[in-house]
Amino acid sequence: MKKEDVKENKSKVNSERTSTKAANVSILETTFVINGLNDIAHKIWLYLPPNYTTSTEKYDVIYMHDGQNLFDNATSFVGEWGIDETLNTLYKNTGKSFIVVGIENGGEKRIEEYTPWKNEKYGGGKGDIYVDFLINKLKPFIDKKYRTKPAAENTAIIGSSLGGLISFYGGLKHTETFGKIGALSTSFWFSNKVITFAEENGNQQKTKLFLLVGDKEGDSMVPDTKNMSELLISLGFTTQNLKTKIAANGEHTESFWKAEFLEVITFLFNLENNERTNN
């Protein structure tokens, strides 16, 4: 999230848009009010692999934020990520499948949900409550109801903008739960406390992290991402587990994150090597 876009936190249904979600995407009947966060009943979007009902296979799981924007143009803010189309094509081409859990943001409350610290101008700061919900409520619910691989090495947390910030924070703070982090166009500017946090949690040997930023995002997005990458490496984050990409012509948009999503999960889940091994 760029500073001038900090109020871009609504994802309203547009009745004039046609739904684009694939048949293997659903919204769970169960909604979640997160105690201590706000009184919003958060909807959960669920992508199941094309072969889910015809196999007994267990699957890696990707937890993602801003669920309204991931699968369906009809509910997206300014365009969807096309996660379902990307993963359905991946399955068709390689046989690789994932379960994706998309948590809807709280609209006007999005800032407080996705920020671990307060910002003097924009507020926020309830991110720990949100992350605790993911770990202690939502993940056990998903692991119980669906055929997941529950280990950290099989579990990713991915988001963009403030969603990138909470992914970075939640993933590094809870490496026992999330072994893979996709921090896209991350709002490192939101609080200087992110530096201290990284210094205290950045010496990781097993966690995989993909840092993405576009060179057209403006403000301090590119230098902030570069500086964070260099800091993590200096702290002992292994170079084979950290990928930093400065994408040419990349802007702070859903279309940018849509275009980069496959590369993000290819790195995090080592898909290229897995494909070579399977062939």
C-alpha positions in Angstrom: 0.0 0.0 0.0 1.3 3.4 -0.9 0.6 6.3 1.5 -1.8 8.0 -0.9 -3.7 4.7 -1.2 -4.1 4.1 2.5 -7.9 4.6 2.3 -8.2 2.1 -0.5 -9.6 -0.5 1.8 -13.1 -1.3 0.5 -14.0 -4.3 -1.6 -17.7 -3.8 -2.5 -19.8 -6.1 -4.6 -20.6 -4.5 -8.0 -23.8 -5.9 -9.3 -22.9 -4.9 -12.8 -19.9 -7.2 -12.9 -20.1 -10.8 -13.9 -18.9 -13.4 -11.5 -15.6 -15.0 -12.7 -14.9 -17.4 -9.9 -14.2 -21.0 -11.0 -16.5 -23.9 -10.0 -14.0 -25.1 -7.5 -14.1 -21.9 -5.5 -16.7 -21.5 -2.7 -17.5 -19.2 0.2 -17.8 -21.2 3.5 -21.1 -21.1 5.3 -19.2 -20.6 8.5 -18.1 -17.0 9.1 -15.8 -15.7 11.8 -16.2 -12.8 14.2 -12.7 -12.2 15.5 -12.8 -11.5 19.3 -11.0 -8.3 20.2 -10.6 -7.2 16.6 -14.0 -5.9 15.5 -17.6 -7.1 15.1 -17.4 -8.0 11.4 -18.4 -11.5 10.4 -15.4 -12.4 8.1 -16.3 -14.6 5.1 -13.8 -17.2 4.1 -13.2 -18.1 0.4 -12.0 -21.6 -0.3 -10.2 -22.9 -3.4 -10.0 -26.7 -3.6 -7.9 -28.4 -6.2 -9.6 -29.8 -9.4 -8.9 -33.3 -8.3 -9.9 -32.9 -4.6 -13.1 -34.9 -4.8 -11.6 -37.7 -6.9 -8.5 -38.3 -4.8 -7.3 -39.0 -1.3 -4.4 -36.7 -1.6 -3.4 -34.2 1.0 -2.4 -30.7 -0.1 -0.2 -27.7 0.7 -2.2 -24.7 1.9 -1.9 -21.0 1.1 -3.5 -18.5 3.4 -4.2 -15.2 1.7 -5.8 -11.9 2.8 -8.2 -9.6 1.0 -10.3 -12.6 0.0 -12.8 -10.5 -1.9 -10.1 -9.7 -4.5 -8.6 -13.2 -5.1 -11.1 -15.1 -7.2 -14.0 -13.1 -8.4 -14.3 -9.9 -10.4 -17.8 -9.3 -9.1 -16.5 -8.8 -5.5 -13.1 -7.3 -6.2 -12.1 -3.7 -5.5 -10.3 -3.0 -8.7 -9.9 -6.4 -10.3 -9.2 -9.9 -9.1 -6.0 -11.8 -8.8 -7.2 -14.8 -10.8 -5.8 -17.2 -8.3 -8.3 -20.0 -9.3 -7.5 -19.7 -13.0 -3.8 -19.6 -12.4 -3.9 -22.7 -10.1 -6.3 -24.6 -12.4 -3.9 -24.1 -15.3 -1.0 -25.1 -13.1 -2.8 -28.3 -12.2 -3.6 -29.0 -15.8 0.0 -28.5 -16.9 1.9 -30.1 -14.0 -0.5 -32.0 -11.7 0.5 -29.7 -8.8 -2.4 -28.6 -6.5 -3.0 -26.4 -3.5 -5.8 -25.5 -1.2 -6.1 -21.7 -0.9 -7.9 -20.0 2.0 -8.9 -16.4 1.4 -10.0 -14.3 4.4 -12.1 -11.3 3.5 -10.9 -8.0 4.9 -13.1 -5.9 7.2 -13.6 -3.0 4.7 -13.1 0.2 6.7 -11.5 -1.9 9.4 -8.8 -3.4 7.1 -6.1 -1.1 8.3 -6.4 -2.2 11.9 -6.6 -5.9 10.9 -3.4 -5.9 8.8 -1.1 -3.7 10.9 0.8 -5.0 13.9 1.7 -1.5 15.1 -0.1 1.8 15.2 0.6 4.6 12.8 0.2 8.2 14.2 -1.8 9.3 11.1 -3.7 6.2 10.1 -4.2 4.3 13.3 -4.3 0.5 13.1 -2.3 -1.9 15.4 -4.5 -4.9 15.9 -2.6 -7.3 13.6 -1.6 -9.6 16.4 -5.2 -10.4 17.1 -5.8 -11.1 13.4 -2.7 -13.4 13.2 -3.7 -15.2 16.4 -7.1 -15.9 14.8 -5.4 -17.4 11.7 -3.3 -19.7 13.8 -5.6 -20.7 16.6 -9.0 -20.6 15.0 -9.0 -20.7 11.3 -6.1 -23.0 10.5 -7.3 -25.7 13.0 -10.8 -25.4 11.4 -9.4 -25.9 7.9 -7.1 -28.7 8.9 -10.0 -30.6 10.5 -12.4 -30.2 7.7 -10.1 -30.6 4.7 -7.2 -32.8 3.6 -4.3 -30.5 4.3 -0.7 -31.0 5.0 -0.6 -29.0 8.3 3.1 -28.7 8.8 4.8 -25.3 8.5 6.8 -26.4 5.5 3.5 -27.0 3.7 1.8 -23.8 4.8 2.2 -20.3 3.2 0.9 -16.9 4.1 0.7 -14.4 1.2 -0.6 -10.9 0.8 0.0 -7.5 -0.8 0.3 -4.0 0.4 -0.8 -4.0 4.1 -1.6 -7.7 3.4 2.1 -8.0 2.6 3.0 -6.4 5.9 0.8 -8.7 8.0 2.1 -11.7 6.0 5.7 -10.6 6.7 5.0 -10.1 10.3 2.8 -13.2 10.9 5.1 -15.5 8.9 8.4 -14.4 10.7 6.8 -14.3 14.2 5.2 -17.7 13.8 7.6 -19.9 11.9 6.1 -22.9 13.7 3.0 -22.3 11.6 4.0 -20.6 8.4 7.1 -21.9 6.6 6.6 -19.8 3.5 5.9 -16.1 3.1 4.8 -14.0 0.1 5.2 -10.3 1.0 4.1 -8.4 -2.2 4.4 -4.6 -2.4 4.7 -4.6 1.3 3.9 -1.4 3.3 7.1 -1.3 5.3 6.6 2.4 5.6 3.7 2.0 7.9 5.8 1.8 11.1 9.5 2.0 11.9 8.9 -0.8 14.3 9.2 -3.2 11.4 12.9 -2.8 11.5 13.3 -3.8 15.2 10.9 -6.7 14.5 13.0 -7.9 11.6 16.2 -7.6 13.7 14.6 -9.8 16.3 13.1 -12.3 14.0 15.1 -12.2 10.8 17.7 -14.9 11.5 15.8 -17.7 9.8 17.2 -21.0 8.4 14.1 -22.7 7.1 11.5 -20.1 6.3 11.2 -19.1 2.6 10.4 -15.5 1.8 9.5 -13.8 -1.5 9.7 -10.0 -1.5 8.2 -8.4 -4.5 7.9 -4.7 -5.5 7.3 -2.9 -8.7 9.5 -0.1 -9.9 6.5 2.1 -10.6 4.9 1.9 -7.2 6.4 5.2 -6.1 7.2 6.6 -2.6 9.8 4.6 -0.8 8.5 1.2 -1.8 11.5 0.0 -3.8 14.2 1.3 -1.4 12.2 0.0 1.6 12.1 -3.5 0.1 15.7 -3.5 -0.9 16.8 -2.3 2.5 14.7 -5.0 4.2 16.2 -7.7 2.0 19.7 -6.6 2.8 18.9 -6.4 6.5 17.6 -10.0 6.5 20.6 -11.3 4.7 22.9 -9.5 7.2 21.0 -11.1 10.0 21.5 -14.6 8.7 18.5 -15.2 6.5 19.8 -17.8 4.0 20.1 -16.5 0.4 18.6 -19.6 -1.1 15.5 -19.0 1.0 15.0 -15.3 0.2 14.1 -14.0 -3.2 13.7 -10.2 -3.8 12.3 -9.1 -7.1 12.0 -5.5 -8.4 9.6 -5.9 -11.3 10.0 -3.6 -14.3 6.8 -1.4 -14.8 5.2 -3.1 -11.8 2.4 -0.9 -10.3 0.5 -1.1 -7.0 -2.4 -3.0 -8.5 -4.2 -6.3 -8.4 -3.2 -6.9 -12.1 0.5 -6.7 -11.1 0.1 -9.2 -8.2 -2.0 -11.4 -10.5 0.8 -11.5 -13.0 3.4 -12.3 -10.4 1.6 -14.9 -8.3 2.7 -18.0 -10.2 6.4 -16.9 -9.8 5.9 -16.3 -6.1 4.5 -19.8 -5.4 7.0 -21.4 -7.8 9.8 -20.1 -5.6 8.1 -20.7 -2.3 7.1 -24.3 -3.1 10.1 -25.1 -5.2 7.8 -26.0 -8.1 10.4 -26.1 -10.8 12.5 -28.7 -9.0 9.4 -30.7 -8.1 8.3 -30.7 -11.7 11.7 -31.9 -12.9 11.6 -34.6 -10.2 8.2 -35.8 -11.2 9.0 -35.9 -14.9 
